[in-house]
Amino acid sequence: SKNKHIRSALRKRRGKLSAQTYEEDQEAILSSPLLTSTPKTVSRSLVRLYPYLIVVDNFLSIITWSNDNVSANLLGIFLFTVCVLYFGFITRYFGHLMIVGIIWVYLLIDKHVQETMASCPSLDDIIHVMDRVSMKSSAVLSPITILSAQDVRRLLFTIAFLSPVYIFLTVFVLSPNYLMLIGGLYVLTYHSKLIRRMRRYLWKFRVVRLLVFFITGLDLGGPDNNRRLFASVNKKIRSFVWNEVGNTSNTKKTVLFKVALFENQRRWLGIGWTSTMLSYERASWTDEFLNTSPSPEVFTLPEEQSGMAWEWHDKDWMLDLTNDGIIQLPASAAKTKVKPGADEGFIYYDNTWNNPSATDTYKKYTRRRRWIRTATVTTTYDDEPTVEKPTPNSHALKSEENNRVRKRKSVI
């Protein structure tokens, strides 16, 4: 009946689980349109999972600072600080009381779960809680999920390289307890509004970005560089289209744009060629100006904005076997390849990215190759776009700029 309530899954039920127990759990759910279309086995599993979802949802609300009452967050920070700083003292004199305290906290959680479930939730309520748990979990893991396998290897290499600095800090400056306290407080307050604003403000300073780069080896401003690149391209395309179509309104024009990414690798003695780079040099994936770029697997075009719609023209990324014309191939040979070999299309350099050549020798420790893919940019203007008017010397300036780019390519 509808008056029956689900017993908390946090408490051990008496007797063995049976079909009758599942039927009682099923009856505790109020009628829902989803109930008729959902298999009974799935509904029963959701019912059994619901108490744990409530606990996880509340825990994630505290971690993400998305709860209504921040007193729980402040209490958690206080308890964490006390436990880290005085853990030895607490366990020595109050260890027996801590066991009772853990049991008391468990009973409070179980009571909260029972009060939440006393309203006889519907299947829609359970799914809603699952959605909340999924979104909050994504928010908690977002600083980690944005890292690729290459980023993790680069981070590990940099941290291992800085091990002497860490040992010096723990021996002469800060004890491991204080370092753990600083790291834990950063994690616990990461999603709070105050800390988010502080990070956003500090990130404006170049010295902070450089400090983070030298500590982690990661260029966390890479996505911003990518957005700035597309913003510059959009501006130039607007100017080009406006010069071509004049004052015609509601004009659509499609422009082909070739996206080029460079794959950089370094040779390590005993390992061979890998994408693990030194912390102070270029990243494993860059654009033609050495700005950090996502790998082709995760590279995305910008969303439609300000009358500019981007979409891929080519189906896949292709390796430029000529490496932007540096490698000479026979006229009948293919210039691109979708699935190249591990060593195809590379230009080899010495340890400082100088003295390029198309052949690998024992003096070559770095190499890179060029991946390309064509995209289309469709422009639509209802009104006159805001662009800079070309000057009489604009063509001369553009030619000079192209010459500088060619010279830069020949160097890098």
N, C-alpha and C positions, 0 to 999 in steps of 0.2 A: 504494500500500500504506500501512498504518498507520505504517510506519517513516519515511515521508517527512515532512519538516517544511516548513512554509511559510517561504520566504525573506522577510526583512523588506522591507516595502514602502518603507522608508526608503532602501534601497539600490537603485541602478539595475540592473535585470536586463539580462543580455546577450541580444541578439536581440529580435525583435518579439513582442509579445503574440499568442498564438494560442489556438485552442480547446484545444490540448494543455496549454498553461500553465494555463488555467482548470480543466481536469480534474485536474491535479496539485494545485492548490489545494483542489479539492473533496475529493480523497482524503485531504488532510491533516486534515480534520475527522473526529473520531470520530463514531460512529453516535449519532443523537439522535432521539427521537420527533418532533421538529419537522422533521427532515430530509425525511421522507416527505410532509409536508403543505405544505412551503415550496417555491415555484417555484425552479428551478435558477438563474435569473437573479438572484433575490433572494439566494440562498445565496452565489453567487459575489461579489456586490457586498459582502455582509457580510464575506466572507473578505478581500477586498482592503482593506476599511475597518478591519479589526481592529487592525493595527499602529498606525495613527494613534489609534484609540480608547485603546490602552494608554498612549500618550504623553500624550494629553489627560487621561486619568483620573489619572495620576500628578501632572500639573501642577495639576489642580483639587484634588487631595488636599492639596497644599502650600498653595494659596491658602485653602482652607477649614479648614485645620488638622485634617483628618480622618485623617491618616496616623499610623502607629504610632510612627515615629521623628521627633521634632521637630528633630533636628539639621539636616535639610534646610531647614526653615523658618528656623532661626537663621542658617544659612549664606547663604540668600537675602537676609535682612535685612541681614547684614553686607556682602555684595557690593553690594547696592543703595545702602547708605550710602556706601561707598567710591567707587562710580562717580559718585554725585551730587556729593559734596564735592570729589573730585579728578579729575573727568573730563578737564579740560584737561591736567593733569600726566600722567595715564595715557596719553592719546592722543598726547601730544607725545613721550614717551620709550619707551612700551611698546605703541604702536599695532600694530606688526608682530607682537608676541607675542600680542596679543589675537586676531588672525586665527587663529593656530595654536591658541589656547585654545578658540575657538569650534568649530574642526574636531574637537578632542579631545573636547569635550562632546558633539558630535554622534555620535562613535563610541561613547562610553559609553552614550548613549541607545539607539543601534542594538543594542549588545550586550545591554542589558537587555531590549529587545523580543524579541530572538532567544531569550534564556533563558526568557522568559515563554511564548513560542509553542512551545518545544521539547516541551512536554507534550501536543501535539496537541489543541488545545481543541475542544470540541463546540460545536454551534450554541447550546446553552443558555448556555455560558460567554460567547459573544460577546454574546448578548442581555442577560446579566447585567451585563456591562461597559457596555453601552449604557444600561441603567437607572441605573447608578451615575453615569455621565457626565451624564445628564439631571438627576438629583437634585442633583448638585453644581453644575451650571450654574444651576439654579433658585436654589440658596442664594447663589451669587455675585451673581446679578442681582436678588435679592429687594429690596435697597434702592432699585433703580431701577424695577422693574416695578410697585411699589405706587404710583408717581406717575402721575397722569393728565396729559393734555395741558395742562389748565388749571394744574396744579401746576408743570409745566415752564415755562410762560409766566410764571407768577408768580415763580418762582425766577429766571428770566432778567431780569425787570424789576427785582427786588430787587438782584441782583448788579450790574446796570448802574448802578443808583442808588448803590451803594456803591463805584463805581470810584474816586472821589477817596480813599477810605480805603485801598483797595488800593495806589494809587500812592504814598501817603504811607508805607505800611509797607515797600514795596520800595525806596524811596529813602532813608528815614531810619532804619528799624528793622531789617528783615531783608532780606537779598539774595534774589533769586528762587530761588537754589539751596537756601537753607534752607526757603523756603516749599514748594518741590517735595519736599524731604526730609520735611517734616512731613506733607504730603499723601500721599506714597507710603508712609510708615511706617503711617499710619492705615489705608490700604487693605490693606496686607500683613498687618496684625495685627487687622483688623476682626473676623474670625471666631475668634480665639483665646479661650480660656476666660477668661483674666485680663482682657482688654479688654472682653469681654462683661459680666463682673461689674462692672467699673468703670463702664461706660455705664449699667448698670441701677441702680447706686448713685447716680451723679451725677444721673440723670434724676429722682430723687425730689425734688431741690431745685428750687423754682420759679424761682430766678434763672437756673439752667441752661436750663430750658425757654424762658424769656423771651429769653435770649441767642440760642438757636438760632432762635427765631421771628424776631427782628430781623435776623439774619444771612441767613436763607434766605427769609423771608416765608411759610414753611409752618407751619401748626399741626399738628405731628406727633403731638399728643395727641388728634386728632380721633376716631380709632377708639375710644380709651378713653372719650371723652365719650359716644359712641354706646352703648357697652356699659353705662356708668353709667346712661344714660337708660332702657334696657330693664330694667336691674336694679331701678330705682325703680318702673317700671311693673309688673314682676313682683310686687314687694312689695305694691303697692296692690291688685293683682288677687287675690293670696292672701288679703289681709285682707277684701276684698269677698266672695269666695267663701265664706270661713269664716264670715262673719257671716250669709250667706244660707242655707247648708246646715247650719249647726250642727255637731253631733258625728257626723253620718253619715259612715261610713267608705266607702272606695272610691267616692267621689263624683266624677263627671265634670261639668264645666260649661264651656261655650264662651262666650267674651266677645268681642265685636267691638271692635276698636281701630283708630282712624283715624290713620295715619301722615301727617304733614304735613312737607314740605320746602319751603324758600323759595329761589328762584333770584334771586340778586342780580347786578346789572349796573351798570357805570359808563360814562358817555359821555366819550370822549376826542376832543379837537379834531382834526379831520382824519381820524379813524378811524370814529367813531360809537359805537354801543352794543356793548360787549364784556364778557365775563366776567372781564377782567383788573381786579383790585381793587388799591387801595393796600395796602402791606404792613402798615399799622397798623390797618386797618379790618376789617370782617367779611369772611369768605370768600365765594366765589362761590356756595356751597351751605351753608345753615345750617338748624337747626331753629328753632322759634318763640322760643327763648331765645338765639338768635345763637350757639349752639355750632356749630363746624364739623362738617359732615356730608358723607358721600359723595353723589355725584350719583345720580339715580334709576337710571342704567344699572348701577351697581356696588353699590347699596344692597342689603344682605341682612338677613334676619331672623335672630335668634339661634338657635343650635341648641337642641334639646330638652334641658332640664336642670331638675332639682329639681321635676319634675312639671308643667312648663310647656312646651307644644308650640305653636310658632308656625307659621302658614302663611298664604299670601296668599288673601284672599277675592276681591278684584278681579283681573282678568286683567292690566290695565295701569295705569300711572300716569295720572292725569287732572288737567288744569289746572282749578283752581277759578276760574272766570270772575268770581266775586264777590269774590275775594281776602279770604276770611273775612268776607263781609258788608259790606265797605267800598264796593264798587262796586255800585250799584243797577241791576238789570236788570228788564225787563218780566216779569210773572208767567208768560207763555207761553214765555219764552226758556229755553234750556238753561243749567243752572248749571255744568256741567262739560264738558270736551272732551278727547278722547284725543290728537288731533294738532292742536294749536292753531297759529295763525300766530306769526310771530316777535315781534309787538308786542301780542299779546292778553293780557289779564288783568293788566297791570302797574299798580302804583301808583308815581307819580313823586315824587321828593324833590329837595331842593336838594343842594348839595355836601356838607353835613354830615348828611344823612339826616333833615332836618326839613321841615316844611311839606308834608305829603303832599297829593296831588291825583290825580284819575283821568285828567287830561289832561296831555299833554307840552307844555312851553313852553321857550323859550330859557334860562330860569333853572333848569331841571331837569337835574341831572347824574348822578343815581342813580335806580335803580328796582328793584322786586322784584315777584315773583308767586309764587303758592302752588300747589304740586302736592300731591295727596292720593292715598292708596291705602288701602283697608281690609284689615286682617289679622284673623285669628281666633286667639285664644289658648285652647287647651284645657287645663284643669287636671285633674289626677288626684291624689288624696290617699289614701294608705293609712293614714296616721297624722295626728294633729293638726299642722298647720303651725305654725311659729314665727312669729307675727305679734304686733304690738303690739295690746293690747286697746283698743278705742275708748273714749274718755272721754265723759262727758255733753255736753261742749262741742265734740265733734269735728265735728258738723255745722255749728256756727257758725264754727269755724276753717276748715273747708273752704269755706264760703261766702265768708269774708273772703279766703281765698287765691285763689278764682276771680275776685273783684273786682279783686285786685291784678294778676292775669294779664291781665284785660280792659283795665285801665289801661295796662299795659305794651305791649299790642298797639297801642293807640291812639297811643302815643308812637313806637314803632318802625315 
